[in-house]
Amino acid sequence: MPAQPAPFRIVVLGAGFAGLRTVGELCKRRARLGSTCELTLIDRAPHHVYWPLLYEVCTALEETDPKDVCADDLQAGICLRVDDYVNILRKKRVRFLRGDVQGVDREQKVVKLDGGRTVPFDVIVFALGTTTATFNIPGVAEQAYTMKSVEHALAIRERLKSFINAYVHGEEARISVLVAGAGPTGTEFSAELGNFFHRLVKSGILRPADFEIRLVEAGPDILPMCSPAIRARARERLAELGVSIMTDTKVTKLEKGRITLEMKTEKGEETRDFEADVVVWSGGIRPLDIIKALDVQLDEKGYISVEPTLEVKGFEQAFALGDCAGIVHPVSGKRVPALGQAAVKEAAIVAENITRRLQRVGLVSWTPPERWITVVPLGGKYAIADFGAFHLHGLMGYAVRKAADLLYFLSVLPLVQAVQLWMKGAVVYMKND
Ligand SMILES: Cc1cc2nc3c(=O)[nH]c(=O)nc-3n(C[C@H](O)[C@H](O)[C@H](O)COP(=O)(O)OP(=O)(O)OC[C@H]3O[C@@H](n4cnc5c(N)ncnc54)[C@H](O)[C@@H]3O)c2cc1C
């Protein structure tokens, strides 16, 4: 009997935007990859999370509806079970392994997982994302909620729910929320919250003086990646929603219920304490600690160094993409931003290059776009969609946002499942829009 050819094992670490799409793109190339090719996707979490809708989870409260939406329903609108995804691809012979990646042995060509498990590979793809950067500011890691965790989003929602209950029974008098970091995530969360409180005011549940939202930014303006015109429009919208913006202001300490801010004033720097019942930290991202155990070359910021082909520098069998990779634009020299849109584009390059490597043909290089489309939802049925040459705002911007969500789900799932997932989110989240 002829000997069975050895399997060719492709292992993808991380089932986020980058990893999930890499598997999808590899499946499209299944015939070219050959029958011996085995695909394994590994993630510690059972779900793929669609982060752009996370802020909706925090405020999905229907105060007048006695049947409250349960946490599972809320999660269902942004979480896709990886098992279900892999099941859709079952004919393409993909398996999903739940496990915590703890390192890579390059010599042995194995990934080390929790519990002493190992997974052999011939090609490995790093798509592990990042974590929240708290810059060692005392109290932030312990006391603040982050916008990079479904659990935190649900906890914020619980806190808002318990506040409203206590408020209507006269047990709490007011609530103050401080959002640190005015990039898209912090800005959209502040606006969402402003809209949520305004709805409560309109329905006579909350007095306007009894809530406070501060959006604090260390830099000179909010939304630094947007044009001045868009920033001005966003500021206007935030003001309408009762969000006060504090720029040139740094968080220096956080204690339960109290935050210390250092502000640049005309007289110099001033440090003041503010009351803050809820603090949401969206001050930035940093490489995961685990990256150091992957035996890969890192750039000066600690991200994985890659070639324009997205191969890991000095590690022939490895590719890296998404937020964990330090990808630089070949002409401008600028870092590719940490965006889901970038991750999915990179996934097509990685899948193509793995296939080409197997076929022993030259690899393709990636030239990222110079500009990315930014859509910032700003509470209710209002968003600003920045296309560079022009922008749409208000309901038109909101329609772009909703269309982008649906297009993403359609890009990973068959039509019916994609629409179902989108609808799940639409039904529970749009009530607040
Ligand atoms: C609140 C929010 C809103 C956003 N909005 C937008 C937007 O509107 N548009 C846009 O383009 N981008 C947006 N982004 C950015 C976008 O989500 C990221 O750029 C994108 O998720 C990066 O994809 P990734 O696969 O590299 O990382 P991730 O999506 O973070 O995936 C990494 C995966 O690796 C897994 N993992 C990590 N460590 C381990 C380990 N040790 N073992 C096993 N598994 C591990 C994680 O569980 C996760 O599933 C947003 C991000 C956030 C947080």
The ligand as an SDF file (V2000), in Angstrom:
LIG
                    3D

 53 58  0  0  0  0  0  0  0  0999 V2000
  -14.9900   48.8440   21.0780 C   0  0  0  0  0  0  0  0  0  0  0  0
  -14.2810   48.7120   19.7630 C   0  0  0  0  0  0  0  0  0  0  0  0
  -14.8400   49.2380   18.6030 C   0  0  0  0  0  0  0  0  0  0  0  0
  -14.1860   49.1080   17.3730 C   0  0  0  0  0  0  0  0  0  0  0  0
  -14.7610   49.6300   16.2430 N   0  0  0  0  0  0  0  0  0  0  0  0
  -14.1650   49.4500   15.0430 C   0  0  0  0  0  0  0  0  0  0  0  0
  -14.7850   49.9160   13.8430 C   0  0  0  0  0  0  0  0  0  0  0  0
  -15.8660   50.5090   13.8740 O   0  0  0  0  0  0  0  0  0  0  0  0
  -14.1450   49.6880   12.6620 N   0  0  0  0  0  0  0  0  0  0  0  0
  -12.9500   49.0290   12.5980 C   0  0  0  0  0  0  0  0  0  0  0  0
  -12.4300   48.8380   11.4980 O   0  0  0  0  0  0  0  0  0  0  0  0
  -12.3340   48.5890   13.7180 N   0  0  0  0  0  0  0  0  0  0  0  0
  -12.9110   48.7790   14.9280 C   0  0  0  0  0  0  0  0  0  0  0  0
  -12.3000   48.3330   16.0730 N   0  0  0  0  0  0  0  0  0  0  0  0
  -10.9640   47.7130   15.9790 C   0  0  0  0  0  0  0  0  0  0  0  0
  -11.0900   46.2460   15.6130 C   0  0  0  0  0  0  0  0  0  0  0  0
  -12.0240   45.6080   16.4310 O   0  0  0  0  0  0  0  0  0  0  0  0
   -9.7240   45.5880   15.7480 C   0  0  0  0  0  0  0  0  0  0  0  0
   -8.8200   46.2610   14.9240 O   0  0  0  0  0  0  0  0  0  0  0  0
   -9.8220   44.1250   15.3500 C   0  0  0  0  0  0  0  0  0  0  0  0
  -10.5880   43.4310   16.3050 O   0  0  0  0  0  0  0  0  0  0  0  0
   -8.4320   43.4950   15.2300 C   0  0  0  0  0  0  0  0  0  0  0  0
   -8.5860   42.1620   14.8890 O   0  0  0  0  0  0  0  0  0  0  0  0
   -7.5880   41.0650   15.4690 P   0  0  0  0  0  0  0  0  0  0  0  0
   -8.0710   39.7690   14.9310 O   0  0  0  0  0  0  0  0  0  0  0  0
   -6.1980   41.4740   15.2270 O   0  0  0  0  0  0  0  0  0  0  0  0
   -7.8020   41.1050   17.0520 O   0  0  0  0  0  0  0  0  0  0  0  0
   -9.0830   40.6620   17.8770 P   0  0  0  0  0  0  0  0  0  0  0  0
  -10.3160   40.8990   17.1090 O   0  0  0  0  0  0  0  0  0  0  0  0
   -8.9290   41.3130   19.1990 O   0  0  0  0  0  0  0  0  0  0  0  0
   -8.9120   39.0850   18.0340 O   0  0  0  0  0  0  0  0  0  0  0  0
   -7.8690   38.4940   18.7600 C   0  0  0  0  0  0  0  0  0  0  0  0
   -8.3230   37.1080   19.1820 C   0  0  0  0  0  0  0  0  0  0  0  0
   -7.2210   36.4480   19.8090 O   0  0  0  0  0  0  0  0  0  0  0  0
   -7.6830   35.7560   20.9550 C   0  0  0  0  0  0  0  0  0  0  0  0
   -6.5710   35.6090   21.8960 N   0  0  0  0  0  0  0  0  0  0  0  0
   -5.8270   36.5910   22.4570 C   0  0  0  0  0  0  0  0  0  0  0  0
   -4.8820   36.0620   23.2460 N   0  0  0  0  0  0  0  0  0  0  0  0
   -5.0260   34.7210   23.1900 C   0  0  0  0  0  0  0  0  0  0  0  0
   -4.3270   33.6350   23.7730 C   0  0  0  0  0  0  0  0  0  0  0  0
   -3.2720   33.8080   24.5760 N   0  0  0  0  0  0  0  0  0  0  0  0
   -4.7550   32.3890   23.4940 N   0  0  0  0  0  0  0  0  0  0  0  0
   -5.8120   32.1760   22.6600 C   0  0  0  0  0  0  0  0  0  0  0  0
   -6.4950   33.1620   22.0750 N   0  0  0  0  0  0  0  0  0  0  0  0
   -6.1050   34.4200   22.3310 C   0  0  0  0  0  0  0  0  0  0  0  0
   -8.8030   36.6380   21.4970 C   0  0  0  0  0  0  0  0  0  0  0  0
   -9.6930   35.8760   22.2990 O   0  0  0  0  0  0  0  0  0  0  0  0
   -9.4470   37.1430   20.2090 C   0  0  0  0  0  0  0  0  0  0  0  0
  -10.5020   36.3180   19.7880 O   0  0  0  0  0  0  0  0  0  0  0  0
  -12.9360   48.4430   17.3130 C   0  0  0  0  0  0  0  0  0  0  0  0
  -12.3730   47.9060   18.4780 C   0  0  0  0  0  0  0  0  0  0  0  0
  -13.0390   48.0310   19.6870 C   0  0  0  0  0  0  0  0  0  0  0  0
  -12.4240   47.4290   20.9290 C   0  0  0  0  0  0  0  0  0  0  0  0
  1  2  1  0
  2  3  1  0
  2 52  2  0
  3  4  2  0
  4  5  1  0
  4 50  1  0
  5  6  2  0
  6  7  1  0
  6 13  1  0
  7  8  2  0
  7  9  1  0
  9 10  1  0
 10 11  2  0
 10 12  1  0
 12 13  2  0
 13 14  1  0
 14 15  1  0
 14 50  1  0
 15 16  1  0
 16 17  1  0
 16 18  1  0
 18 19  1  0
 18 20  1  0
 20 21  1  0
 20 22  1  0
 22 23  1  0
 23 24  1  0
 24 25  2  0
 24 26  1  0
 24 27  1  0
 27 28  1  0
 28 29  2  0
 28 30  1  0
 28 31  1  0
 31 32  1  0
 32 33  1  0
 33 34  1  0
 33 48  1  0
 34 35  1  0
 35 36  1  0
 35 46  1  0
 36 37  1  0
 36 45  1  0
 37 38  2  0
 38 39  1  0
 39 40  1  0
 39 45  2  0
 40 41  1  0
 40 42  2  0
 42 43  1  0
 43 44  2  0
 44 45  1  0
 46 47  1  0
 46 48  1  0
 48 49  1  0
 50 51  2  0
 51 52  1  0
 52 53  1  0
M  END
$$$$
